[in-house]
C-alpha cells in the first residue's frame, strides 16, 4: 500500500514516544483499498506490534463510521497524528470534524509517495471535544539524543526481560546468558524489532550485525 511505511521508521517513532512516556496507538489506514496479499502482510505487522504491547487498529479515514470511536477517545485530550506524507492524516482530521477543511492531495503515481499538503504542525479543536495536532509528512525520523545504553528500555518486549539478563549493563548483542538474545532466537521477539534495535544501537559504528552469528 502506498506510501509504504518501513518498520525502521515505526520503531524509531515508538522509541521516541517511549522515551517521553507518550502512549501510542498504531492506526493502519486505507483498509478498504488493501488487496488480499496486503491484508496478510498487515495481519503479520499488527501481530508484531501487538505482541510488543501496542494497540493496533485498522481504519478507513474517509469513512466516518470507521473512525467514529476516535471522537470519544480524543475528547478532553490533545492528540497528535504522525506519519509519512500521503498516509491520510489530514483526511482523518477532516472526517473527524466536518467543519475542518484541511488540504489533501492524491498520492504521486510516479514515486508512490505522498505530496506535502501540511507544511507545519497545527492544532485544531474538534467540535466533539479534544484537540488534534496535524503534522507535516515525515520522510525520515531521527532518534532523540539519549544514552544508547538505555535503548532497550524503550522496547517494551525487551524491557520486561532485562532483569533476566546475566549482566546489568547487557546490550543484548554478544553477551552470554542474555534473555533478550534468547527471546529473539526463539522468535518471542520479532526479527524486525530486534534488528532495528541493533541498527539504532550500532548506526554510528562500522560493524554490521548478522543474525546467523547466533545460530
N, C-alpha and C positions, 0 to 999 in steps of 0.2 A: 504494500500500500504506500502510495506517495503522499508526502515525503517520508522516506524511511527513517526511523529513529534507531540508532545503534544502542546496544546495551551499555557501551562505554559512556555514552552521553548520559543515559539514565542513571548509571551508578555514580557518576561524578555529581550529578544534581542531588541524588539521595544522600551522598556523603556530606555535602554541604548542609543540607537540611538537618541531618542528624547532629552535626556539629553545633548547630544553633537551636537544637531541640524543637524543630518545626515539624509538626505532623504532616504526613504526605499521603494523598490518595492518588493512585495512578489511574488516569482516565484514558481508555483506548477508544478514540473517536472514529467516526465514519464506518461503524459496524455494518451499516446497510450496504456498503459498497464492497465488502470483502468477498473474495472467491472462497470456494471450499478449501483449497490448499492454504490460503491465507488465514482462514479460521483455525485450521490445525496449528499453524505457526503461532497464532495468537494464544491459543489454549496453552501451548508449551511455555510461552513467555509469561503468561499470567501465573502459571504454576510456579515458575522460578521465583517471582516476586511475592506471591502469596506464601510460599514456603519460607521466604526471608522475613515475613511478618508484615508485609504491606497490603493494604486494601486495594484491590484492582477491580475496576468497573468498566463495562463496555457501554458506549453511548452513541447516539447519532445527534450531533449538535443542532442539526436543522429541524429535528423533530421535538416539539415542545414536551410531548408525553415522555420522551426518553430521558429528559433532564429535569423533569418537574421536581424530583426528590431533592435536587441541589438547592432549590429555593429555601426549603426548610432547614437544610444543613448550614447554609450560609447566613441565615438570619441571625443578627446580633454579632456577626464575626467579620473579620477582614480576611479575605481570601485572595491569593494570587494564582493566576493561571500562567504556566510557563511551558515552553516547548519550541520546537523548530517553527520557522515560518511555514504557513500552509497547513498546520495541523488542525486549525479550526477554533483557535482561542477567541477571536473577535466574533465569529459566528455564534459561538456558545454564549457569549455575553449578550448578544442581540436577542437570542432565543429566550434567555432567562428574563429579560426585560424588554418588551417590545417598544418601550419609549426611547430606547437607545438605538442609535443607527451607526454603529462603528463600521468603518470602511472595510470591505473584504475583497478578495480577488481570487481568481482561479489559479490552480497550480500551473507552473510553467511546464509545458509539454516537452520542451527541448532539454530541460535539466531535471525534470521530475521533482522540482522543489518549489517551495512557496515564494511568493513575492512579498516584500516588506510593506504591509499596509499600516501597521502600527510602528511608529518611529520613536516613540518614547513611552515610558511607563505612565499610566494614567489610572486614577482610582474613580470608580463610579458607584453611586449609591443606588441600590435596587429598590424598586417600588415596594417589593415584598419584604424589605429589610435586609440589612447587611451591606457590605461593600466588596466590590471586586476590583482587583488590580489587573489590568490588561497590560501585558509586557510585549516589547518588540520580539520578533522571532530570533531565536538564538542559534547561531551557526555552530558554535563550539562552546564548551563550558570548562573553564579552568578551575582548579582546586583553590580553596582559600588557603591562606598561609597558616599552617599548623604543623606541629611536630609529627613527622611521619611515623614515629614510633607508636602514636596513638591511632593510626589509621584503622586498624582492625576494630577499634571500639565503635566505629561508625558503620560497621556492617553488622546488623542485629544478629544474624545467624552465626557469625563468628564471635561476637561479644559474649554470648551465653556459654561459649566453650572455653573462654580464656582461663577460667580457674582450673581447668583440667590439663593445661599445658605444663610441662615439667619446669620450664623457666618463666619467671615473672616478666622478663623482657623479651619473650619469644616474638619473633617477627613472622613466624609461620611460613618460612621458606625452606631452610635446610636443617633446622634444629631437630634434635632427637625428641621422641615422645611428645610430639606436637599434636594436640587434639584437633586443631583446625586442618592441618595437612591430612590427618587420618579421615576426617569427615569428608574432605574433598575427594580422597581416593575412593571412599565408599559411596560417593555420589549423594551424600547428605547435604553437601554444599554444591550448588550449581557450578559447572565448569566456567561459564561465562562470568559469574560473580567473582570466583576465585582468581581467574586470570586477569580480570580488570583490576582487582585489588593489587596483584603483583605488578601490573603495569604502572599503576599510580605510585606504588612504593618505589619502583626502580626506574622511573621515567627519566631521571637525571643521571642514571648510571649506564655503563657501557654493556654490562652483561644482560642477556635476554633469557628469561626463564623458559624452560621447556618442560611440559608435564611429564614426559617419559622418564625423566631422571628419578621420578618417584615410583615407577613401576617395578 
